[in-house]
Amino acid sequence: MASYVAQIRDDQGRVQNQTVEAPNARDARALLRDRGLFVQDIKEKKALDLKDLGKIDLNEMLASVTIKDKAVFSRQLAVMVNAGVPIVRALGILGEQATNPKLKKAVMELSEDVQQGSPMSESMRKFPKVFDRLYIAMIQAGEIGGVLDEVLNRLSKLLEDNARLQNQIKSALTYPLVVGGFAILVFLGLTIFLIPIFAEIFESLDGIELPLLTLVLLKVSAFLRSAWIFVLFAIIIGVYFATAQYYKTPVGRRNLDGVMLQLPLFGDLIQKNSVARFSRTFGALTRAGVPILTALEIVRDTAGNQVIADSVDRARVEVQSGGMISSALAEGKKTTFPAMSLQMMMIGEETGELDAMLMKVADFYEDEVEQAVKALTSIIEPIMIVVVGGMVAIILLAMYLPMFKVFDGLG
């Protein structure tokens, strides 16, 4: 008997770890399922062996498998399977040429497990940091339906679309973050190093009343050069970690994600991105033959926003009792799904072409995200330029106003 640590979800939706004794991972999963628990991940609990510490590969430990890595792997495997290359040989070839050490190890072990007769989807469950539930579910559907190459092509397309959406969001956020960081550095440099030089000059001037703007900046400069700045940093760090811990709780995640959806400029972008991601993922899963309840569970867990996840979970319960997905997603005082997406999903359910409608919804909102990113960037760029320029102008004006008064006195 071996010990296994499973990440399970109970009937109330709470995620926790549970240890179980079983001959193998499959029996352990079945044992937990018989208890009414949904198993998200399970792995064998191994005792710490000091002899193994010297065998740890730091490159593998620090490496992370990106969406692009999985998309390229899926595309290459699909081409080889479609060309008639045996799956074991294809996995061996891709494992040998993989540059990512973590992906390389996973693929090589997949090849060994498949050679021994294990389904590839079952072997993938041993690598939750490489292959997520979405990936495993689609591979399993492809194996059952005998259309693994087709499913792999869909997977690679899905991953490439998700990667493109992520890059678009990052491009919208990178510019203001970089410029904002530069503005903070400029402000700190001017207030900490430049203003004290002028402060010494002002102290030597008798009978000159300093403007309010100059006095305020002198106070700010003195504060930044005092020990109180460390107290401020400690408060900021404390607030950050407190917020991070609060976000880990179900209530905190739901509240903060709700706030994110209400943010000006960014809230609309986040909503459109979430709807596009939901539609693309759900459509790909249903088209691959994944059962609709399982597909909704996977989409819920990969939504990336708790408010969206709650809506999907309500839809799953509604479908389980015989209702329609579109009507369940439309429930609530203010649904997170736009009316157009709900109407198209309703038509898809009525006509039996839900997957096709979901793909059209995904295409539309991905284009909307792209346009929103361009509009957001065009708005943010001049705003940031004005902010940085105005900040420097205010500091210089505050320093030179007293000099003008001195020149007037001399005149």
FIMARVEX-971589 format. One line per field, with one value per residue (C-alpha): residue number from 1; residue in one letter; chain; x, z, y. Coordinates in nm, 4 decimals. Layout:
nr <- (NUM_...);
rest <- (A_...);
kette <- (A_...);
X <- (X_...);
Z <- (Z_...);
Y <- (Y_...);
This chain:
nr <- (1_2_3_4_5_6_7_8_9_10_11_12_13_14_15_16_17_18_19_20_21_22_23_24_25_26_27_28_29_30_31_32_33_34_35_36_37_38_39_40_41_42_43_44_45_46_47_48_49_50_51_52_53_54_55_56_57_58_59_60_61_62_63_64_65_66_67_68_69_70_71_72_73_74_75_76_77_78_79_80_81_82_83_84_85_86_87_88_89_90_91_92_93_94_95_96_97_98_99_100_101_102_103_104_105_106_107_108_109_110_111_112_113_114_115_116_117_118_119_120_121_122_123_124_125_126_127_128_129_130_131_132_133_134_135_136_137_138_139_140_141_142_143_144_145_146_147_148_149_150_151_152_153_154_155_156_157_158_159_160_161_162_163_164_165_166_167_168_169_170_171_172_173_174_175_176_177_178_179_180_181_182_183_184_185_186_187_188_189_190_191_192_193_194_195_196_197_198_199_200_201_202_203_204_205_206_207_208_209_210_211_212_213_214_215_216_217_218_219_220_221_222_223_224_225_226_227_228_229_230_231_232_233_234_235_236_237_238_239_240_241_242_243_244_245_246_247_248_249_250_251_252_253_254_255_256_257_258_259_260_261_262_263_264_265_266_267_268_269_270_271_272_273_274_275_276_277_278_279_280_281_282_283_284_285_286_287_288_289_290_291_292_293_294_295_296_297_298_299_300_301_302_303_304_305_306_307_308_309_310_311_312_313_314_315_316_317_318_319_320_321_322_323_324_325_326_327_328_329_330_331_332_333_334_335_336_337_338_339_340_341_342_343_344_345_346_347_348_349_350_351_352_353_354_355_356_357_358_359_360_361_362_363_364_365_366_367_368_369_370_371_372_373_374_375_376_377_378_379_380_381_382_383_384_385_386_387_388_389_390_391_392_393_394_395_396_397_398_399_400_401_402_403_404_405_406_407_408_409_410_411);
rest <- (M_A_S_Y_V_A_Q_I_R_D_D_Q_G_R_V_Q_N_Q_T_V_E_A_P_N_A_R_D_A_R_A_L_L_R_D_R_G_L_F_V_Q_D_I_K_E_K_K_A_L_D_L_K_D_L_G_K_I_D_L_N_E_M_L_A_S_V_T_I_K_D_K_A_V_F_S_R_Q_L_A_V_M_V_N_A_G_V_P_I_V_R_A_L_G_I_L_G_E_Q_A_T_N_P_K_L_K_K_A_V_M_E_L_S_E_D_V_Q_Q_G_S_P_M_S_E_S_M_R_K_F_P_K_V_F_D_R_L_Y_I_A_M_I_Q_A_G_E_I_G_G_V_L_D_E_V_L_N_R_L_S_K_L_L_E_D_N_A_R_L_Q_N_Q_I_K_S_A_L_T_Y_P_L_V_V_G_G_F_A_I_L_V_F_L_G_L_T_I_F_L_I_P_I_F_A_E_I_F_E_S_L_D_G_I_E_L_P_L_L_T_L_V_L_L_K_V_S_A_F_L_R_S_A_W_I_F_V_L_F_A_I_I_I_G_V_Y_F_A_T_A_Q_Y_Y_K_T_P_V_G_R_R_N_L_D_G_V_M_L_Q_L_P_L_F_G_D_L_I_Q_K_N_S_V_A_R_F_S_R_T_F_G_A_L_T_R_A_G_V_P_I_L_T_A_L_E_I_V_R_D_T_A_G_N_Q_V_I_A_D_S_V_D_R_A_R_V_E_V_Q_S_G_G_M_I_S_S_A_L_A_E_G_K_K_T_T_F_P_A_M_S_L_Q_M_M_M_I_G_E_E_T_G_E_L_D_A_M_L_M_K_V_A_D_F_Y_E_D_E_V_E_Q_A_V_K_A_L_T_S_I_I_E_P_I_M_I_V_V_V_G_G_M_V_A_I_I_L_L_A_M_Y_L_P_M_F_K_V_F_D_G_L_G);
kette <- (A_A_A_A_A_A_A_A_A_A_A_A_A_A_A_A_A_A_A_A_A_A_A_A_A_A_A_A_A_A_A_A_A_A_A_A_A_A_A_A_A_A_A_A_A_A_A_A_A_A_A_A_A_A_A_A_A_A_A_A_A_A_A_A_A_A_A_A_A_A_A_A_A_A_A_A_A_A_A_A_A_A_A_A_A_A_A_A_A_A_A_A_A_A_A_A_A_A_A_A_A_A_A_A_A_A_A_A_A_A_A_A_A_A_A_A_A_A_A_A_A_A_A_A_A_A_A_A_A_A_A_A_A_A_A_A_A_A_A_A_A_A_A_A_A_A_A_A_A_A_A_A_A_A_A_A_A_A_A_A_A_A_A_A_A_A_A_A_A_A_A_A_A_A_A_A_A_A_A_A_A_A_A_A_A_A_A_A_A_A_A_A_A_A_A_A_A_A_A_A_A_A_A_A_A_A_A_A_A_A_A_A_A_A_A_A_A_A_A_A_A_A_A_A_A_A_A_A_A_A_A_A_A_A_A_A_A_A_A_A_A_A_A_A_A_A_A_A_A_A_A_A_A_A_A_A_A_A_A_A_A_A_A_A_A_A_A_A_A_A_A_A_A_A_A_A_A_A_A_A_A_A_A_A_A_A_A_A_A_A_A_A_A_A_A_A_A_A_A_A_A_A_A_A_A_A_A_A_A_A_A_A_A_A_A_A_A_A_A_A_A_A_A_A_A_A_A_A_A_A_A_A_A_A_A_A_A_A_A_A_A_A_A_A_A_A_A_A_A_A_A_A_A_A_A_A_A_A_A_A_A_A_A_A_A_A_A_A_A_A_A_A_A_A_A_A_A_A_A_A_A_A_A_A_A_A_A_A_A_A_A_A_A_A_A_A_A_A_A_A_A_A_A_A_A_A_A_A_A_A_A);
X <- (0.0000_0.1245_0.0251_-0.1269_-0.1977_-0.5072_-0.6385_-1.0131_-1.3236_-1.6169_-1.9874_-1.9686_-1.6931_-1.4123_-1.0673_-0.8437_-0.5762_-0.6464_-0.4180_-0.5365_-0.3807_-0.4231_-0.2304_-0.2053_-0.3178_-0.6174_-0.7553_-0.6903_-0.8851_-1.1720_-1.1774_-1.2128_-1.4736_-1.6801_-1.6771_-1.8473_-1.5327_-1.4183_-1.0453_-0.8590_-0.5084_-0.3437_0.0192_0.2145_0.3488_0.7170_0.9365_1.2298_1.5494_1.8680_2.0409_1.8044_1.8921_2.2046_2.0025_1.7766_1.7942_1.7726_1.7053_1.4062_1.2862_1.3037_1.1689_0.8036_0.6055_0.4419_0.1301_0.3523_0.5537_0.2371_0.0992_0.4159_0.4246_0.0593_0.1060_0.4145_0.2513_-0.0608_0.1482_0.3377_0.0258_-0.1552_0.1455_0.1134_0.4071_0.3382_0.2492_0.5324_0.7921_0.6441_0.6592_1.0179_1.1257_0.9530_1.0938_1.4495_1.4251_1.2392_1.4424_1.2321_1.3698_1.0375_0.8468_1.1258_1.1031_0.7221_0.7172_0.9854_0.7870_0.4708_0.6494_0.7488_0.3993_0.2284_0.4744_0.3667_0.0014_-0.1206_-0.3464_-0.1608_-0.4275_-0.3930_-0.0145_-0.0487_-0.2229_0.1165_0.2332_-0.0254_0.2284_0.2742_-0.0683_-0.3769_-0.7279_-0.8333_-0.5468_-0.5996_-0.9759_-0.9356_-0.6644_-0.8877_-1.1786_-0.9509_-0.8321_-1.1861_-1.3152_-1.0112_-0.9476_-0.6351_-0.4649_-0.7736_-0.8017_-0.4326_-0.4759_-0.7684_-0.5651_-0.2750_-0.5141_-0.6819_-0.3500_-0.2208_-0.5371_-0.5066_-0.1391_-0.2269_-0.4949_-0.2515_0.0089_-0.2470_-0.3411_0.0259_0.0994_-0.1794_-0.0441_0.3304_0.3398_0.1681_0.3668_0.7012_0.6223_0.4707_0.7806_1.0007_0.7884_0.8283_1.2056_1.2248_1.0128_1.2261_1.5483_1.4389_1.2941_1.5767_1.8800_1.7813_1.5449_1.7904_2.0385_1.7764_1.6683_2.0152_1.9911_1.6466_1.7668_2.0344_1.7767_1.6396_1.3092_1.1851_0.8483_0.8474_0.5423_0.3097_0.4085_0.7755_0.7012_0.5033_0.7823_1.0403_0.8317_0.7983_1.1739_1.2468_1.0039_1.1616_1.5064_1.3921_1.3451_0.9672_1.0032_1.0851_0.7647_0.5724_0.7386_0.6543_0.2893_0.2741_0.4307_0.1958_-0.1091_0.0139_0.0572_-0.2697_-0.4501_-0.2794_-0.3919_-0.7436_-0.7503_-0.6767_-1.0059_-1.3257_-1.4945_-1.1858_-1.1336_-1.4980_-1.4964_-1.1653_-1.2459_-1.5779_-1.3914_-1.1606_-1.4605_-1.5813_-1.2511_-1.2661_-1.0964_-0.9599_-1.2888_-1.4419_-1.1211_-1.1156_-1.4813_-1.4341_-1.1206_-1.3015_-1.5987_-1.3663_-1.1667_-1.4820_-1.6317_-1.3141_-1.2381_-1.5960_-1.6444_-1.3215_-1.4141_-1.7660_-1.6418_-1.3824_-1.6568_-1.6003_-1.9250_-2.0898_-2.0905_-1.7213_-1.6522_-1.8324_-1.6308_-1.3059_-1.4100_-1.5111_-1.1713_-0.9811_-1.1957_-0.9355_-1.2063_-1.4196_-1.7269_-1.7152_-1.6481_-1.9568_-2.1725_-2.0366_-2.0965_-2.4601_-2.4935_-2.3497_-2.6074_-2.8834_-2.7759_-2.7538_-3.1197_-3.2217_-3.1967_-3.0229_-2.6749_-2.7651_-3.0579_-2.8452_-2.5650_-2.8198_-2.9426_-2.8610_-2.9083_-2.6116_-2.4778_-2.1106_-2.1898_-2.2962_-2.6426_-2.5131_-2.3063_-2.6049_-2.8358_-2.5885_-2.5445_-2.9234_-2.9503_-2.6705_-2.8522_-3.1804_-3.0211_-2.7842_-2.4769_-2.3559_-1.9883_-2.0046_-2.1812_-1.9292_-1.6437_-1.8138_-1.8613_-1.4927_-1.3847_-1.5977_-1.4782_-1.1153_-1.1422_-1.3085_-1.0185_-0.7702_-0.9559_-0.9926_-0.6178_-0.5396_-0.7865_-0.6558_-0.2959_-0.3842_-0.5541_-0.2863_0.0143_-0.0729_-0.1994_0.1296_0.3312_0.1287_0.1628_0.5414_0.5887_0.3551_0.5311_0.8733_0.7313_0.5724_0.8981_1.1039_0.8438_0.8391_1.2184_1.2435_0.9536_1.1556_1.4421_1.2081_1.1131_1.4814_1.5343_1.2304_1.3767_1.7080_1.5302);
Z <- (0.0000_-0.0875_0.0423_-0.2002_-0.1505_-0.3418_-0.4082_-0.3773_-0.4059_-0.1782_-0.2534_-0.1242_-0.3688_-0.1102_-0.2238_0.0220_0.0380_0.1651_0.2180_0.1244_0.1292_-0.1857_-0.4026_-0.6895_-0.7991_-0.9935_-0.6890_-0.4704_-0.7128_-0.7218_-0.3406_-0.3051_-0.5800_-0.3908_-0.0927_-0.3062_-0.3560_-0.6847_-0.7359_-0.9128_-0.8743_-0.7037_-0.6561_-0.4514_-0.1173_-0.1096_0.1980_0.1933_0.0994_0.1643_-0.1116_-0.3650_-0.2707_-0.4809_-0.7829_-0.7904_-1.1238_-1.0539_-1.4197_-1.4154_-1.0798_-1.1905_-1.5424_-1.6197_-1.9122_-2.0955_-2.3088_-2.6146_-2.5169_-2.4929_-2.8184_-3.0105_-2.8528_-2.9427_-3.3010_-3.3547_-3.1973_-3.4121_-3.7308_-3.6380_-3.5349_-3.8525_-4.0562_-3.9068_-3.6639_-3.3632_-3.0552_-2.8469_-3.1073_-3.1590_-2.7865_-2.7709_-3.0580_-2.9135_-2.5667_-2.6995_-2.8893_-2.6166_-2.4850_-2.1725_-1.9072_-1.7248_-2.0456_-2.1613_-1.8448_-1.8635_-2.2309_-2.1820_-1.8952_-2.1061_-2.3731_-2.1189_-1.9684_-2.3073_-2.4111_-2.1036_-2.2050_-2.0023_-2.1723_-2.2405_-2.0628_-1.7466_-1.7493_-1.7928_-1.4564_-1.2924_-1.4231_-1.3118_-1.3506_-1.7170_-1.8303_-1.6746_-1.6518_-1.9782_-2.1664_-2.0087_-2.0694_-2.4388_-2.4810_-2.3055_-2.5356_-2.8375_-2.7206_-2.6593_-2.9922_-3.1930_-3.3190_-3.1214_-3.4084_-3.4633_-3.0926_-3.0746_-3.3598_-3.1774_-2.8574_-3.0255_-3.1830_-2.8480_-2.6697_-2.9412_-2.9172_-2.5377_-2.5652_-2.8133_-2.5780_-2.2855_-2.4900_-2.5877_-2.2249_-2.1222_-2.3970_-2.2653_-1.9103_-1.9825_-2.1118_-1.8143_-1.5683_-1.7288_-1.7674_-1.4182_-1.2703_-1.4600_-1.3318_-0.9717_-1.0132_-1.1612_-0.8778_-0.6110_-0.7783_-0.7978_-0.4464_-0.2733_-0.4559_-0.6281_-0.3814_-0.0830_-0.2879_-0.3375_0.0253_0.1395_-0.0909_0.0398_0.4013_0.3228_0.1914_0.4548_0.4232_0.1352_0.1877_0.0124_-0.2004_-0.0718_-0.3527_-0.2572_0.1109_0.0325_-0.1805_0.0848_0.3402_0.1004_0.0397_0.4127_0.4690_0.1950_0.3469_0.7009_0.8760_0.8315_0.4714_0.5967_0.8004_0.4845_0.2904_0.5697_0.5612_0.1807_0.1979_0.4826_0.2858_-0.0183_0.1726_0.3602_0.0295_-0.1144_0.1830_0.1608_-0.2103_-0.1258_0.0634_-0.1358_-0.0189_-0.0851_-0.4309_-0.5202_-0.3914_-0.5485_-0.8815_-0.8764_-0.8219_-1.1128_-1.3431_-1.2363_-1.2972_-1.5462_-1.8792_-1.7613_-1.6357_-1.9823_-2.1167_-1.8410_-1.9043_-2.2785_-2.2261_-1.9785_-2.2129_-2.5058_-2.2951_-2.1637_-2.5107_-2.6740_-2.3986_-2.3574_-2.7322_-2.7777_-2.4998_-2.6271_-2.9864_-2.8698_-2.7148_-2.3480_-2.1474_-2.0949_-1.7126_-1.7093_-1.9570_-1.7342_-1.4326_-1.6236_-1.7541_-1.4024_-1.2616_-1.5428_-1.5625_-1.3957_-1.2329_-0.9406_-1.0502_-1.3890_-1.2172_-0.9977_-1.3041_-1.4740_-1.1599_-1.1481_-1.5126_-1.4330_-1.1582_-1.3898_-1.6684_-1.4204_-1.3359_-1.7020_-1.7614_-2.0318_-2.0018_-2.1502_-1.9126_-1.6116_-1.7137_-1.7508_-1.3907_-1.1277_-1.0959_-1.3209_-1.5267_-1.6211_-1.9729_-2.2420_-2.3874_-2.7357_-2.6127_-2.4188_-2.7189_-2.9451_-2.6871_-2.6621_-3.0409_-3.0329_-2.7697_-2.9617_-3.2918_-3.1447_-3.2640_-2.9335_-3.0065_-3.3379_-3.1748_-2.8907_-3.1409_-3.3155_-2.9799_-2.9019_-3.2403_-3.1912_-2.8387_-2.9201_-3.1901_-2.9329_-2.6927_-2.9660_-3.0458_-2.6748_-2.6230_-2.9087_-2.7778_-2.4232_-2.5361_-2.7420_-2.4356_-2.1828_-2.3849_-2.3880_-2.0299_-1.9042_-2.1043_-1.9551_-1.6032_-1.6255_-1.7901_-1.5428_-1.2451_-1.3594_-1.4434_-1.0981_-0.9214_-1.1307_-1.0906_-0.7128_-0.7027_-0.9297_-0.7949_-0.4906_-0.7233_-0.9187_-0.5931_-0.5171_-0.8601_-0.8071_-0.4741_-0.6344_-0.9026);
Y <- (0.0000_0.3475_0.6890_0.9403_1.3115_1.4238_1.7729_1.7312_1.9477_1.8675_1.9154_2.2749_2.3670_2.3874_2.2721_2.0879_1.8193_1.4695_1.1691_0.8216_0.4719_0.2609_0.0131_0.2635_0.6086_0.4781_0.2930_0.5977_0.8171_0.5663_0.5438_0.9216_0.9338_0.6750_0.9117_1.1767_1.3849_1.5337_1.4658_1.7464_1.6075_1.3128_1.2160_0.9676_1.0861_1.0012_1.0012_1.2413_1.0596_1.2531_1.0571_1.2123_1.5699_1.5596_1.4473_1.7522_1.9332_2.3060_2.3851_2.1535_2.2873_2.6526_2.5966_2.6619_2.5244_2.8140_2.8082_2.8493_2.5394_2.3310_2.4736_2.3833_2.0357_1.9752_2.0936_1.8744_1.5691_1.6192_1.6310_1.3134_1.1201_1.2291_1.1123_0.7634_0.7771_0.5489_0.7544_0.6048_0.6928_1.0397_1.1133_0.9851_1.2114_1.5181_1.4445_1.4255_1.7531_1.9473_2.2422_2.2982_2.0566_2.0206_1.9461_1.7133_1.5014_1.4850_1.3820_1.1147_0.9629_0.9823_0.7803_0.5133_0.4933_0.4680_0.1977_0.0011_0.0278_0.3264_0.5848_0.9083_1.1147_0.9040_0.9435_1.3203_1.3437_1.2852_1.6244_1.8824_2.1658_2.0741_1.9509_2.1111_1.9632_2.1257_1.9628_1.6214_1.6230_1.6983_1.4327_1.1800_1.2691_1.2299_0.8887_0.7652_0.8965_0.7851_1.1395_1.2250_1.4114_1.6291_1.7050_1.7920_2.0393_2.1985_2.2085_2.3838_2.6362_2.6935_2.7421_2.9756_3.1873_3.2018_3.2994_3.5744_3.7102_3.7089_3.8935_4.1558_4.2148_4.2283_4.4793_4.7017_4.6836_4.6972_5.0535_5.2240_5.0104_5.0961_5.4644_5.4792_5.3159_5.5621_5.8526_5.7327_5.7038_6.0546_6.1940_6.0236_6.1352_6.4984_6.5147_6.3272_6.4688_6.7945_6.9613_6.9447_7.1532_7.4224_7.3922_7.5032_7.8035_7.8970_7.8784_8.1357_8.3807_8.6165_8.7918_8.5777_8.4098_8.0721_7.9784_7.7091_7.4685_7.5034_7.4454_7.1308_6.9844_7.0676_6.8774_6.5824_6.5816_6.5889_6.3008_6.0875_6.1413_6.0568_5.7231_5.7537_5.6430_5.2926_5.2949_5.3883_5.1062_4.8630_4.9730_4.9327_4.5858_4.4900_4.6048_4.4099_4.0830_4.1328_4.1839_3.8740_3.6644_3.8064_3.7194_3.3568_3.3313_3.2578_3.5797_3.7911_3.6478_3.7051_4.0652_4.1681_4.0043_4.1901_4.5159_4.4336_4.4014_4.7479_4.9282_5.2153_5.1370_4.7999_4.6513_4.6295_4.4750_4.2117_4.1232_4.0820_3.8763_3.6488_3.5981_3.5201_3.2758_3.1051_3.0717_2.9424_2.6907_2.5657_2.5417_2.3461_2.1032_2.0345_2.0011_1.7474_1.5339_1.6152_1.5721_1.9084_1.8904_1.8006_2.0809_2.3331_2.2174_2.2639_2.6067_2.7082_2.6123_2.7866_3.1014_3.3238_3.5366_3.4197_3.6164_3.4445_3.1103_3.1555_3.2212_2.9089_2.7029_2.8194_2.7173_2.3733_2.3203_2.4417_2.2041_1.9186_1.9745_1.9997_2.3752_2.5762_2.7218_3.0602_3.1178_3.0223_3.2597_3.5407_3.5030_3.7638_4.1371_4.2099_3.9230_3.9234_3.7984_4.0489_4.0110_3.9309_3.6353_3.4988_3.5284_3.3480_3.0711_3.0370_3.0010_2.7439_2.5400_2.5557_2.4520_2.1925_2.3855_2.5239_2.4608_2.6501_2.9450_2.9509_2.9701_3.2636_3.4376_3.3777_3.5190_3.8294_3.9081_3.8324_4.1003_4.3253_4.2675_4.3562_4.6782_4.7601_4.7114_4.9487_5.2067_5.1712_5.2131_5.5216_5.6741_5.5833_5.7023_6.0761_6.0593_5.9147_6.1686_6.4535_6.3075_6.2682_6.6070_6.7770_6.6194_6.7408_7.0848_7.1221_7.0291_7.2703_7.5464_7.4983_7.5323_7.8359_8.0434_8.1579_8.2510_8.4781_8.6516_8.7079_8.8614_9.0880_9.1996_9.2804_9.4789);
